[in-house]
Amino acid sequence: MKINLALTLVFAGHLFFAQDEKHLKNLKMLTHGGDNAEAYFSYDGKYASFQSNSAKWGLKCDQIFNLDIEKAAKDSTYKPPMISTGKGRTTCSYFLKDNKHILYASTHKSNDECPPVPEIKGKYLWAVYKSFDIYITDLKGNITKQLTETEGYDAEATVSPKGDKIVFTSDRSGDLELWTMDIDGKNQKQITFGLGYDGGAFFSPDGKKLVFRSSRPTEEAEVKEYKELLAQGLVAPTAMELYTCNVDGSDLKQVTHLGKANWAPFYHPGGKKIIFSSNHHSKKGYDFQLFMVNEDGTGLEQITNQSIFNAFPMFSPNGKKIIFSSNRTNGGTRDTNLFIADWVD
């Protein structure tokens, strides 16, 4: 049988094939069912923390897991250990530099049950739960510290490559802004101030800059809608562009001007390019592919083209691998799974 060896993909010990994803080599499927997302490498590159709502694991909403990447790549039945409490809803986990602790946001202190998912007919919305706070856990699931206690939404935290700073999103000032704090939760400081949803921030490889998504409404109707939704604990993430700034918030620059939803940005290991998810090219709206762009917004390049959802890309600390979420090879279901690949520049 003649086959195209340009891209050989592996999952559960089987081969499958894709085309034109030239930056991805030796793609492997790491999860098998449910919605699995926001997988981020440990600093040694051996593990990834992520969130899942897999029904076969008995979950009603997202909980945080610690994935042994080597085990997951070899065994489709492998269930990683859950490190969140199993109560409430969780989101946005990230390893600390010691590889022994993970931070994540959770609503469990407010209520043991999953908070309700918003439903407003005709609109795609994200809930901004006021009960989210940020916690640090050890790898056995023991919470060792609560980093935020301010009333309101505190989530979307990530850690600097230096291991000294955390960036997160909070609405404590009345809008969804970026904040930074020391690794122990001290010195919490607001660093963005423009109206709109600023979130999903990540540090540059040298720890000096941030890249993030923002809605930044300007038209009167857009501003009105944004404020009305936020008052209900909601955001409409359908119009977002990417921005960069220094860690103190200075030198704010808009990177993309593509329209629609551009989000989940992460710096390329070289520190001069940004990989992200976008549907700007789609006529129907729901077709999210990974793209790469220079820091100044030039040189846009499409990275993926398989399936209609690819997001949450992250490069390994050594820059040799990439992990991301995709609904490819899900057998026609709505499942979103984690994939890892060798990165080819």
TORMARSE-921082 format. One record per atom (N, C-alpha, C, O): x, y, z negated; residue in three letters. Coordinates in steps of 0.05 Angstrom, whole numbers, plus 5000, padded with zeros to 4 digits. Layout:
N
XYZALA;...
//
This chain:
345
501749765000MET;500050005000MET;501750255000MET;503550274983MET;501350435018LYS;502850685020LYS;501550885002LYS;499250945004LYS;503151004984ILE;502151204966ILE;503951454966ILE;506251444974ILE;502751674959ASN;504251924957ASN;505451944930ASN;504051964909ASN;508151944929LEU;509551954903LEU;510152244894LEU;511552274874LEU;509152434908ALA;509752714901ALA;508852784873ALA;510252924858ALA;506552674865LEU;505652714838LEU;504352454827LEU;502152384836LEU;505752324810THR;504652074798THR;503852134770THR;505552214754THR;501352094763LEU;500252154737LEU;499651904722LEU;498851704734LEU;500051904696VAL;499751664680VAL;497851704658VAL;497951904643VAL;495851524654PHE;494251524630PHE;493451244622PHE;492651084639PHE;493651194596ALA;492950934585ALA;494350704600ALA;493150494604ALA;496750754609GLY;498250544623GLY;497650514652GLY;498650334665GLY;495950684663HIS;495150674691HIS;496150914706HIS;496751124695HIS;496350884732LEU;497251104749LEU;494851224763LEU;492951094771LEU;495051494766PHE;493151624784PHE;494551854798PHE;496851914790PHE;493351974817PHE;494852154835PHE;493452424838PHE;490952444839PHE;495052634841ALA;494052904846ALA;495953024867ALA;498052914873ALA;495153254877GLN;496853384897GLN;497253674890GLN;495553804878GLN;499553774899ASP;500254054899ASP;500554184871ASP;500654424869ASP;500754024850GLU;501454134824GLU;504454094820GLU;505253934803GLU;505954234836LYS;508854184838LYS;510454234813LYS;512654144810LYS;509354394795HIS;510754454770HIS;510354234749HIS;511754234728HIS;508454054753LEU;507853844734LEU;508753574744LEU;508053494766LEU;510353444728LYS;511453184735LYS;510952984711LYS;511153064688LYS;510352734718ASN;509952534698ASN;507752604678ASN;508052604654ASN;505452684689LEU;503152764673LEU;502052534658LEU;501552314669LEU;501552564632LYS;500552354615LYS;498152454599LYS;498052674589LYS;496152284597MET;493652344582MET;494052264553MET;494852044548MET;493352444535LEU;493952404506LEU;491452344490LEU;491652224468LEU;489152424499THR;486552374484THR;484552254504THR;484952274528THR;482452134493HIS;480651984510HIS;477752014500HIS;476651824490HIS;476652254503GLY;473852294496GLY;473452524477GLY;475052584460GLY;471152654481GLY;470452894465GLY;471753144476GLY;472853144498GLY;471553354461ASP;472853604469ASP;475453634452ASP;475253664428ASP;477653634465ASN;480253644452ASN;481753884463ASN;482153904488ASN;482554074446ALA;483554324457ALA;485554454437ALA;485954354415ALA;486854664447GLU;488754824432GLU;490854644418GLU;491254654394GLU;492254494435ALA;494354324425ALA;496954484426ALA;497754584447ALA;498354494403TYR;500854654402TYR;503054494389TYR;502654364368TYR;505354494402PHE;507654324393PHE;508654394366PHE;508554624357PHE;509654194352SER;511354244328SER;514054354338SER;514654334362SER;515554464320TYR;518054594329TYR;520154394338TYR;522054464351TYR;519854134330ASP;521653934340ASP;520553794365ASP;521953624377ASP;518253874374GLY;517053774399GLY;515953494398GLY;515153394419GLY;515853374375LYS;514953094373LYS;511953074367LYS;510752864373LYS;510753274357TYR;507953274349TYR;506453514361TYR;507653704370TYR;503753494360ALA;502153724368ALA;499653734350ALA;498253534347ALA;499153964339SER;496654004324SER;494554084344SER;495154224364SER;492053994340PHE;489954064359PHE;487254034345PHE;487053924323PHE;485154124358GLN;482454104347GLN;480753924365GLN;481153914390GLN;478953764353SER;477353584367SER;474553554354SER;474353584330SER;472553494370ASN;469853434360ASN;468953164369ASN;466553114372ASN;470852984373SER;470352724384SER;468252564368SER;468552524344SER;466052494381ALA;463852354368ALA;464752084358ALA;463751984338ALA;466551954373LYS;467451684365LYS;469151694340LYS;469651484327LYS;470051934332TRP;471451974307TRP;469552064285TRP;470452134263TRP;466952074291GLY;464952154271GLY;464752444266GLY;463952524244GLY;465552614285LEU;465652904281LEU;463153034293LEU;462152964314LEU;462153234278LYS;459953394287LYS;460853664299LYS;459353794314LYS;463153754291CYS;464353994302CYS;467453974298CYS;468453784286CYS;468854164309ASP;471754144310ASP;473154114283ASP;472454244264ASP;475053924283GLN;476853884260GLN;479653874271GLN;480153834295GLN;481653904253ILE;484453924262ILE;485853664257ILE;485553524237ILE;487453584278PHE;488953334277PHE;491853384283PHE;492553584296PHE;493553194275ASN;496453204280ASN;497152974298ASN;497152744289ASN;497753034323LEU;498152824344LEU;501052754346LEU;502752924350LEU;501652494343ASP;504252384349ASP;504352344380ASP;503052164390ASP;505752514394ILE;505652524423ILE;506552254435ILE;505252164454ILE;508652144425GLU;509651894437GLU;507651664434GLU;507151514452GLU;506351644410LYS;504351444406LYS;501951484424LYS;500851294436LYS;501051734426ALA;498651794441ALA;499051744471ALA;497151654485ALA;501551784481ALA;502051734509ALA;502051434516ALA;501651364539ALA;502551264496LYS;502750974501LYS;500150824494LYS;499750604505LYS;498550934476ASP;496250784466ASP;493650944467ASP;493351144453ASP;491850864485SER;489351014489SER;487450984465SER;485551134463SER;487950794447THR;486250754424THR;487350894399THR;486050894378THR;489651024401TYR;490851154379TYR;489151384368TYR;488251554384TYR;488651384342LYS;487251604330LYS;489151754311LYS;490051644291LYS;489752004318PRO;491552154301PRO;490352224274PRO;487852234272PRO;491852264253PRO;490752334227PRO;489552614227PRO;490652804238PRO;487252634214MET;485952894210MET;487253034186MET;487552914165MET;487953284190ILE;489253434169ILE;487553664158ILE;488253794138ILE;485253714170SER;483353904159SER;481553754139SER;481753514136SER;479853904125THR;478353784103THR;476053604112THR;475053444097THR;475253624138GLY;472853484148GLY;470253624142GLY;468153534148GLY;470553864129LYS;468254024123LYS;468254284139LYS;470354374147LYS;465854394144GLY;465754644159GLY;466754604188GLY;466854384198GLY;467354824201ARG;468554824228ARG;471354944227ARG;471855134211ARG;473154834242THR;475854924243THR;476655024271THR;475254964290THR;478855164272THR;479855254298THR;482755344295THR;483655414273THR;484155354318CYS;486655494320CYS;488855404300CYS;489455554282CYS;489855164304SER;491955074286SER;494655134299SER;494955184323SER;496755134282TYR;499455194292TYR;501555104271TYR;501155144247TYR;503654974280PHE;505754874262PHE;507355104251PHE;507955304265PHE;508155084225LEU;510255254214LEU;512955134222LEU;513154904230LEU;515055294220LYS;517655214230LYS;518854984216LYS;520654854226LYS;517954924191ASP;519154694176ASP;518154424187ASP;519054214177ASP;516254434206ASN;514954184217ASN;513454024196ASN;512653794202ASN;513154134172LYS;511853984150LYS;509154114142LYS;507754004126LYS;508554344154HIS;506054484148HIS;504754584173HIS;506154654192HIS;502154604172ILE;500554704195ILE;498554904185ILE;497254864164ILE;498255124198LEU;496155314191LEU;493755274209LEU;494055194232LEU;491355344200TYR;488955334216TYR;486855494202TYR;487055564179TYR;484755564218ALA;482455714207ALA;480155524202ALA;479755334217ALA;478655574180SER;476455404173SER;474255554159SER;474755754146SER;471855444161THR;469555564147THR;468755394123THR;466755454110THR;470355194115HIS;469555004095HIS;469055124068HIS;467455014052HIS;470355344061LYS;470055464035LYS;467255584032LYS;466255604009LYS;466055664054SER;463355774054SER;461155564053SER;459155594039SER;461655344068ASN;459555144071ASN;460754884081ASN;462554894099ASN;459954664070ASP;460954404079ASP;459954324107ASP;461354174121ASP;457754444115GLU;456554374141GLU;457754534164GLU;458854754159GLU;457454434188CYS;458254584212CYS;456454824215CYS;454054794214CYS;457555064219PRO;455855294224PRO;454455274251PRO;455555134269PRO;452155394254PRO;450555364279PRO;451955484303PRO;453355684301PRO;451555354326VAL;452655454351VAL;450655654363VAL;448255584365VAL;451555894371PRO;449656094381PRO;448456004408PRO;449755884424PRO;445856074411GLU;444556014436GLU;442956264444GLU;440856314433GLU;443856404464ILE;442356624476ILE;442156564505ILE;444056554520ILE;439656534514LYS;439156454542LYS;440456634562LYS;440156874561LYS;441756514581GLY;442956654603GLY;445756774598GLY;446856894615GLY;446756734574LYS;449456844567LYS;451256624556LYS;450356454540LYS;453756634563TYR;455756464551TYR;457156624529TYR;458356834534TYR;456956524505LEU;457956684482LEU;459656514463LEU;459356274462LEU;461556644450TRP;463156524429TRP;462156634402TRP;461556874400TRP;462056464382ALA;461356554355ALA;463856644341ALA;465956514342ALA;463556864327VAL;465756974310VAL;464756944281VAL;463657134270VAL;465256714270TYR;464256644244TYR;465656804222TYR;468056804220TYR;464056954206LYS;465157114185LYS;466456944163LYS;468057044147LYS;465756694162SER;466756514141SER;469456384148SER;470556234133SER;470656454172PHE;473256354179PHE;475456494162PHE;475556734161PHE;477056334149ASP;479556424136ASP;481856244145ASP;481356024155ASP;484256334141ILE;486656194150ILE;487956054126ILE;488456174105ILE;488555794130TYR;489755634109TYR;492355494119TYR;492755474143TYR;493955414101ILE;496255244107ILE;495954974093ILE;495154964070ILE;496454764109THR;496154494098THR;498754344102THR;500354404120THR;499254144085ASP;501453964091ASP;500453744110ASP;498153744118ASP;502253564118LEU;501453364138LEU;499653154128LEU;498752984143LEU;499153154101LYS;497352964089LYS;494553084086LYS;492752944076LYS;494253334094GLY;491653464092GLY;491153614066GLY;488853704061GLY;493253654050ASN;492953804025ASN;493454104031ASN;495554184040ASN;491354264026ILE;491654554030ILE;493554664009ILE;493154633985ILE;495754784018THR;497754894000THR;497555193996THR;498555303976THR;496055334014LYS;495855624011LYS;493555724028LYS;493055634050LYS;492055924017GLN;490056074033GLN;491356334040GLN;492056494022GLN;491556394065LEU;493056644074LEU;491256884076LEU;492257114072LEU;488656854081THR;486857084083THR;484457034065THR;483456814062THR;483557254053GLU;481257244035GLU;479357484040GLU;477357514026GLU;480057654059THR;478457884065THR;475757804078THR;475657614094THR;473657944071GLU;470957884082GLU;471057914113GLU;472058114123GLU;470057714127GLY;469957724156GLY;471657524170GLY;472857354157GLY;471657534196TYR;472957344214TYR;476057374212TYR;477057594218TYR;477357164205ASP;480257144206ASP;481056874218ASP;480556664206ASP;482156884242ALA;482756634256ALA;484756684278ALA;485956904280ALA;485156494296GLU;486856514319GLU;489756584312GLU;491056744325GLU;490756454291ALA;493456514281ALA;495556344295ALA;495156104300ALA;497756464303THR;500156324313THR;502656424299THR;502656644288THR;504756274301VAL;507256324286VAL;509456404305VAL;509756294327VAL;511156594297SER;513456674313SER;515456454316SER;515756284297SER;516856434338PRO;519056244341PRO;521156264319PRO;522456074313PRO;521356504308LYS;523256544286LYS;522256424260LYS;523856374242LYS;519656374259GLY;518456254235GLY;517856454213GLY;517156364191GLY;518156714218ASP;517856914197ASP;515157064197ASP;514357174177ASP;513857074221LYS;511457234224LYS;509157074235LYS;509556874249LYS;506757164228ILE;504257044239ILE;502657274251ILE;502457494240ILE;501457224275VAL;499557404287VAL;496857274286VAL;496657034290VAL;494757434281PHE;492057314280PHE;490057534288PHE;490757764291PHE;487557444292THR;485357634299THR;483557664275THR;482857464262THR;482757914269SER;480957964247SER;478958184255SER;479658364271SER;476558174243ASP;474658394247ASP;474258564222ASP;472358714220ASP;476158544204ARG;475858684178ARG;475858984181ARG;474859124163ARG;476859094203SER;476859384207SER;474359474223SER;474059714229SER;472559284230GLY;470159354244GLY;470259274273GLY;468259294287GLY;472559184283ASP;472859094310ASP;474758854310ASP;476158814291ASP;474758704332LEU;476558464333LEU;479258554343LEU;479758594367LEU;481158584324GLU;483758684329GLU;485958484322GLU;485458294307GLU;488358524332LEU;490558364324LEU;491858474299LEU;492058714294LEU;492558284282TRP;493958344257TRP;496458164255TRP;496457954266TRP;498358264240THR;500658094234THR;500958064203THR;499958234188THR;502357854195MET;502957824167MET;505557654164MET;506357524183MET;506757674141ASP;509057504136ASP;508157214134ASP;505757164131ASP;510057034135ILE;509356744135ILE;507956664110ILE;506556454109ILE;508256814088ASP;506956754063ASP;504356894059ASP;503056884038ASP;503457044080GLY;500857194079GLY;501157474070GLY;499157624070GLY;503457564062LYS;503857844052LYS;504158034076LYS;504657954098LYS;503858294069ASN;504258514089ASN;502458484113ASN;503358494136ASN;499858444109GLN;497958434131GLN;497558704143GLN;496858894129GLN;497858724169LYS;497958984182LYS;496558974209LYS;497058794225LYS;494759164214GLN;493359184240GLN;495259304260GLN;496559504255GLN;495359174285ILE;497159274305ILE;495859354331ILE;497159484348ILE;493259284336THR;491859384359THR;489459544349THR;488359494328THR;488559734366PHE;486459924357PHE;484459984378PHE;482560144373PHE;484659874403GLY;482759934424GLY;480259774421GLY;480359544413GLY;477959894427LEU;475459754426LEU;475459514444LEU;476159534467LEU;474659284433GLY;474459034449GLY;475658804433GLY;476858834412GLY;475258574444TYR;476158324431TYR;479058274438TYR;479658194460TYR;480858324419ASP;483658254422ASP;484157994408ASP;483657974383ASP;485057784422GLY;485357524409GLY;487257344424GLY;488257414445GLY;487557104413GLY;489156894426GLY;491956974431GLY;493056924452GLY;493257104411ALA;495857214415ALA;498057014410ALA;497756834393ALA;500257034425PHE;502656864422PHE;505157034423PHE;505157244437PHE;507156954409PHE;509757094410PHE;511357024434PHE;511056804445PHE;513057204443SER;514957144464SER;517156964452SER;517356944428SER;518756834469PRO;520756644459PRO;522756774440PRO;523756634422PRO;523357034443ASP;525157164424ASP;523857284400ASP;525157394382ASP;521157254398GLY;519657344375GLY;519257644374GLY;518257744353GLY;519957794395LYS;519758084394LYS;517158194406LYS;516458424400LYS;515758034422LYS;513358134436LYS;511057944432LYS;511357724422LYS;508658044439LEU;506257884438LEU;504857894465LEU;504958094479LEU;503557674472VAL;501657674495VAL;498957584485VAL;498757404468VAL;496857714495PHE;494157654485PHE;492057714505PHE;492657844526PHE;489557634500ARG;487357684517ARG;485657914504ARG;485657944480ARG;484358064521SER;482658284510SER;480458344529SER;480758334554SER;478058414518SER;475758484534SER;475758774541SER;475158854563SER;476458954522ARG;476759244526ARG;474559364544ARG;475159474565ARG;472059364535PRO;469959484551PRO;470259794553PRO;471159914533PRO;469559904575THR;469760194579THR;467160324588THR;466560544580THR;465660184605GLU;463060294614GLU;461060304590GLU;461260134572GLU;459360494590GLU;457460544568GLU;455760294562GLU;455460214539GLU;454760164583ALA;453159924579ALA;454859694568ALA;453859544551ALA;457359674577GLU;459059464567GLU;459759504537GLU;459759314521GLU;460259754530VAL;460859824502VAL;458459764484VAL;458759644463VAL;456159834494LYS;453659784479LYS;453259494474LYS;452659404452LYS;453559334495GLU;453159044493GLU;455258924474GLU;454558754457GLU;457759004477TYR;459858894460TYR;459258944431TYR;459458764414TYR;458459194424LYS;457959264396LYS;455559114385LYS;455559024362LYS;453459084402GLU;451058944393GLU;451558654388GLU;450658544368GLU;453158524406LEU;453758244402LEU;455558204377LEU;455158024362LEU;457558384374LEU;459358354351LEU;457858384325LEU;458558244306LEU;455858554324ALA;454258584300ALA;452758324293ALA;452058284270ALA;452358154313GLN;451157894309GLN;453157674305GLN;452457434303GLN;455757744304GLY;457857544302GLY;458357394328GLY;458957154327GLY;458157534350LEU;458357414377LEU;460157574395LEU;460357824392LEU;461457444414VAL;462857584436VAL;462257434462VAL;461857194462VAL;462257584484ALA;461857474510ALA;464657464524ALA;465557674532ALA;465857234526PRO;468657224536PRO;468857194566PRO;470557054576PRO;467057334580THR;466957294609THR;468557504625THR;468857484649THR;469557714611ALA;471157924624ALA;473557984606ALA;473258154588ALA;475757864611MET;478157904595MET;480657924613MET;480857784633MET;482458094605GLU;485058114619GLU;487258074598GLU;486758074574GLU;489658034608LEU;491957974591LEU;493558234586LEU;493858404603LEU;494558254562TYR;496158484553TYR;498658384539TYR;498758164528TYR;500758554538THR;503058504521THR;503558754504THR;502758974511THR;504958714482CYS;505758934465CYS;508058834448CYS;508558594446CYS;509559014435ASN;511558944416ASN;510058834391ASN;507658884387ASN;511558694374VAL;510358574350VAL;509058784332VAL;507158724317VAL;510059034333ASP;508859244316ASP;506459384331ASP;505359574320ASP;505759294355GLY;503559404370GLY;504359624390GLY;502759704406GLY;506859704389SER;507759914408SER;508159804436SER;508259564440SER;508459984455ASP;508959914483ASP;506759724494ASP;507459524506ASP;504259794489LEU;502059634499LEU;501859654529LEU;501759874540LEU;501659424543LYS;501559424572LYS;499459224581LYS;499359004571LYS;497859294601GLN;496059104614GLN;497558954635GLN;498759074653GLN;497458684634VAL;498858514653VAL;497258454677VAL;498158484700VAL;494758354673THR;493058274695THR;490858474701THR;489958624683THR;489958484726HIS;487658644734HIS;486058474754HIS;485458564776HIS;485458234745LEU;484358034764LEU;481358014763LEU;480057914782LEU;480058114742GLY;477158084739GLY;476457814727GLY;478157634727GLY;473957784718LYS;472957544706LYS;474557484680LYS;475357664666LYS;474957224674ALA;476157154648ALA;478957054652ALA;479456844664ALA;480857204641ASN;483657124641ASN;484557094611ASN;484357294596ASN;485356864603TRP;485656804575TRP;487656584570TRP;488956484589TRP;487956504545ALA;489856294537ALA;492656334548ALA;493756154560ALA;493856574544PRO;496456624555PRO;498656504537PRO;498356484513PRO;500956444550PHE;503256344535PHE;505756414551PHE;505756384575PHE;507756504537TYR;510256574551TYR;511756334562TYR;511956124549TYR;512756364587HIS;514656174598HIS;517156184582HIS;517856394571HIS;518655964579PRO;521055964562PRO;523056174569PRO;524656264552PRO;523056264594GLY;524956474602GLY;524256754591GLY;525956934592GLY;521756784582GLY;520957034569GLY;520157254589GLY;519557474580GLY;520057194615LYS;519357404634LYS;516857344650LYS;515857504665LYS;515757094645LYS;513257024659LYS;511256924638LYS;511956854615LYS;508656924646ILE;506556844628ILE;504756644643ILE;503856694665ILE;504156414630ILE;502256224641ILE;499656264627ILE;499556334603ILE;497356234641PHE;494756284629PHE;492656144645PHE;493156034666PHE;490156154634SER;487856034647SER;486156254659SER;485856464646SER;484956204682SER;483356414695SER;481256294714SER;481756084726SER;479056434716ASN;477056364736ASN;476656594757ASN;474656604770ASN;478656774758HIS;478357004776HIS;477956934805HIS;476757084820HIS;478956694813HIS;478856604841HIS;476256474848HIS;475656414871HIS;474656414827SER;472256244831SER;469756394839SER;469256614828SER;468356294858LYS;465856414867LYS;463556354848LYS;461656504844LYS;463656114835LYS;461556024818LYS;462056104788LYS;460156094772LYS;464456184781GLY;464956264754GLY;466356054738GLY;468456104726GLY;465255814736TYR;466455604719TYR;468355434736TYR;467755214744TYR;470755544740ASP;472955394752ASP;475455514741ASP;476555704752ASP;476455404719PHE;478755514705PHE;481255354712PHE;481455114707PHE;483155484725GLN;485755364732GLN;487955514717GLN;487655744708GLN;490255384715LEU;492655514704LEU;494055674725LEU;494355584748LEU;494955914718PHE;496456094735PHE;498956184721PHE;499056184696PHE;500956274736MET;503356394725MET;503656674737MET;503056714760MET;504556864720VAL;504857134730VAL;507257264716VAL;507957194694VAL;508557444730ASN;510757594717ASN;509657784696ASN;507257854697ASN;511357864678GLU;510458044656GLU;509258304667GLU;507558424654GLU;510158394690ASP;509158644702ASP;506658604719ASP;505758784732ASP;505658354720GLY;503158294735GLY;503658214764GLY;501658154778GLY;506158204773THR;506758114800THR;507257814801THR;507457684780THR;507357714826GLY;508157434830GLY;506157224820GLY;506957014810GLY;503657284823LEU;501557094814LEU;501856824829LEU;501956824853LEU;501856604814GLU;502056344826GLU;500156144812GLU;500056134788GLU;498655994828GLN;496855794817GLN;498455544810GLN;500055444826GLN;497955434786ILE;499455204776ILE;497854944778ILE;498954744786ILE;495254954772THR;493654714773THR;491454744794THR;490754964802THR;490354514803ASN;488054524821ASN;486254284817ASN;484354244833ASN;486754114797GLN;485253874792GLN;483053934771GLN;483654034750GLN;480553864778SER;478253904761SER;477554194759SER;478754364772SER;475554264743ILE;474654544741ILE;475154664714ILE;474154884708ILE;476754534697PHE;477554654672PHE;480354574665PHE;480954334660PHE;482154764663ASN;484854734654ASN;485554974637ASN;485355204647ASN;486354934613ALA;486855164595ALA;488655084572ALA;489554854570ALA;489255284555PHE;490955244531PHE;493655134537PHE;494454934524PHE;495155244556PRO;497855144561PRO;499855234540PRO;499655454530PRO;501655054533MET;503855134515MET;506354984524MET;506254734528MET;508555124526PHE;511154994531PHE;512354884505PHE;512055004484PHE;513754664508SER;515154554485SER;517454744477SER;518354904493SER;518354724452PRO;520554904443PRO;523054894461PRO;524455104463PRO;523654664473ASN;525954654490ASN;525354734519ASN;527154734536ASN;522754794525GLY;521954884551GLY;521754664572GLY;521254724595GLY;522154414564LYS;522154194584LYS;519354074589LYS;518953944610LYS;517454124571LYS;514854004574LYS;512654214571LYS;513054424559LYS;510354144580ILE;507954314577ILE;505654134568ILE;505253914579ILE;504054234550ILE;501654104541ILE;499254284546ILE;499554524543ILE;497054174555PHE;494654334561PHE;492154164560PHE;492353914558PHE;489854294561SER;487254154561SER;486154164589SER;486454354603SER;484753944596SER;483553924623SER;481253724622SER;481253534606SER;479353764640ASN;477153574642ASN;477453394667ASN;475553274676ASN;479953384677ARG;480553184698ARG;480352904688ARG;480652854664ARG;479852714705THR;479652424699THR;477852364676THR;478452184660THR;475652514673ASN;473852454651ASN;471452284659ASN;469452264644ASN;471552174683GLY;469451994691GLY;466752124695GLY;464651994693GLY;466752384702GLY;464252514706GLY;462852614681GLY;460652724683GLY;464152574658THR;462952674633THR;463752964629THR;465053084646THR;463053074606ARG;463953344599ARG;466353344581ARG;467153554570ARG;467653114578ASP;469953094560ASP;472253264570ASP;472853294594ASP;473653384551THR;476153534556THR;478353404540THR;478153374516THR;480453334554ASN;482653184540ASN;485253334542ASN;485653524557ASN;487153234526LEU;489853354525LEU;491653204544LEU;491452954547LEU;493353354558PHE;495353244576PHE;498053364571PHE;498253594563PHE;500053204576ILE;502853304574ILE;504353234599ILE;503853034611ILE;506153414607ALA;507653364632ALA;510453484629ALA;510853664613ALA;512253374645ASP;514853504648ASP;514453764664ASP;512953754684ASP;515753974656TRP;515454224671TRP;517754254691TRP;520054214684TRP;517054324716VAL;518954364737VAL;518854644746VAL;516854734757VAL;520954804742ASP;520955084751ASP;521055104781ASP;521055324792ASP;
//
